[in-house]
Amino acid sequence: MSIAIRVRQVQKVFGQLEEETKAFQKASGLACLSGCGHCCNKADIEAAVLEFLPYAFHLFLEGQHVTAKQQLQANTSGLCQGFKPIIANSPYLKGRCSIYEDRGLICRLFGFATIRDKNGDRQLSTCKWIKGSQADNLLASQSLIQKGRAPHYMSYYQKLAQIDFRLGQEYLPINKAILRAIEEVENYYQYRPFPYRLRKSA
């Protein structure tokens, strides 16, 4: 299967998740704090290589993949290369995602999707800021979760694995996952014609 087809299929999964997340947020009232970047301020986030294939493909089409690789390789903080912290007088860390449209599945799931607890029950995987400021909405979300109306981590990662089992099951620290995705695109086009947009600028 070509890179372009796999990218479109991953984007389709992202679109399905977007619709399901919006419906869950509307029904529960849950929402991220404005400008909050707390969940990105972690150096131990892992992701599957496949979830960053659309971003890698975008970089390749725009001729930005070499520069992006250099930046990723120089990043020693462990924080996602796409996260840009903002210094602000706030009780929580503010920041923005510079790759928001191409962010990975893990970024799209956290806060409004469920995982299984040790008893096999679905529990919302969300942050302490939402838990501390939206207790009533969290309570309201429980009935939605019990009815299966919240996105679930495992089901979406299974959708990824159905597109490309190898890349969908290869989990790495987030910057290394992005780097591997870029290398996957580069390797694919090493002996194939460049996509038209890139060929025009080459």
C-alpha positions, 0 to 999 in steps of 0.5 A, a space after each residue: 500500500 502506498 504512503 499516500 493511501 496510508 496517510 489518507 486512511 490514518 486521516 480518516 481515523 482521525 476524522 472519525 475520532 474528531 466527530 466522536 470526541 466533539 459529540 462526547 464533549 458536547 454531551 458531557 460539557 467537558 473541555 480543556 482549559 483555554 491555552 493549557 499545555 500541561 499534558 504536553 509537558 511530559 518527556 515520557 510520551 510514547 506514540 506509534 510511528 503510524 500516527 505521525 505518518 501524515 505529519 511526516 508526509 506533509 513535511 516531505 511534500 513541503 521539502 521540510 523533512 531534512 530540517 525537521 529531522 535535524 531539529 528532532 535529533 537535536 532535541 534533548 529535552 524529550 518534550 514533543 518537538 511540536 510543543 511550544 510553551 508560553 510563559 504566562 502568569 497562570 497556575 498551569 503551564 500554557 502552550 500551543 501545539 505547532 503541528 496541531 492539524 497533524 498531531 498524533 493519535 495519542 494527542 487527540 485521545 488524551 483528555 476525552 477517551 477511555 482506558 480499561 482499569 484493572 477490573 476491566 471497566 472503562 475510565 476516562 483518561 484525563 488530566 488533573 486540571 480537568 478533574 479539579 475544575 470540572 467535577 460536575 461534568 466528570 460525574 455527568 460523563 460517567 453515564 456516557 462512558 457506561 453507554 459506550 459514547 466516549 472514544 476508547 484508546 484501544 479501539 482507535 489503536 486497533 484501527 491504526 494497526 489495521 492500516 499498517 500493522 508494523 508501523 501501527 505497533 511500533 511505539 517509541 518516545 514521541 520525537 523518535 516516532 516522528 523521526 521514524 515516520 519521516 524516515 519511512 516516507 524518505 525510504 519509500 520515495 528513495 526509488 519512486 517518483 516524488 509526489 507531484 507537489 514536491 517534484 515541481 519545487 525540486 
